[in-house]
Amino acid sequence: MDASTIVFIHQHLTEFFLDKEDPISPSGVKDFSTIESAAARPFATAGGQDAYPSVFLKAASLFHSIACNHSFHNGNKRAALLSTLYFLSEFGYWLDKCNDDEMYEFTRMIAAHEIIENRRNEVEVIAEWLERNSRKQQKGEKPLKLGALREALAKFGYSLVEAGNMFKVQKEGATLETILKKGVSGAEDYDPTYIAELRKRLELTTEQGIDSARFYGQKGISDELNQFMQLRLDVMQRLAKT
């Protein structure tokens, strides 16, 4: 997750609450540098080692940073929670073992620095809670037509060159992979399983720092964000009042 995705999530929340009882107003970024810091923190190193070696420690550091940095004029707790739900889902985890009351209170306590007396241990406590309340669920890819696949790969320097009934996947003039031409004229969708395998072979997965927002484009994650919003609407509405 990069800084622009966090901003997109805040904008998504702003639009969602626009006609609700508690709109995010004023909305917008107050300090972009702290958003960049929040996005980078999960992948920080210390002494040449990963500072946050587990998925849950990474998610916790993100949650903590967005909730406490006050990077947006309003809606920081909601942005922190939705960003964390999205981040965990990218690694195949769904935060759904807790009820709405528990999720609301924990998010509120993070922002208020009430989860533990020693603030140095806050990220570890958050990580333990996230792990305890998450379950593993494989996240699916999206089907793509040839044009959309070409655009997605082009963002990372890859090009598709037609070669009979195949396409060569090239980067800097070198052929790295070949993929099937779907349908008579390449008009058939590439199914999610095919996309997943291609992303692995080209090292364009979440583990390599390429999440869905970067691969598919930020608009491509709107449906997923809406799903999280519907699942935790009560939590989001209550956070708006605190």
Order of alpha helices (4+ residues) and beta strands (2+ residues): alpha-alpha-beta-beta-alpha-alpha-beta-alpha-alpha-beta-alpha-beta-beta-beta-alpha-alpha-alpha-alpha
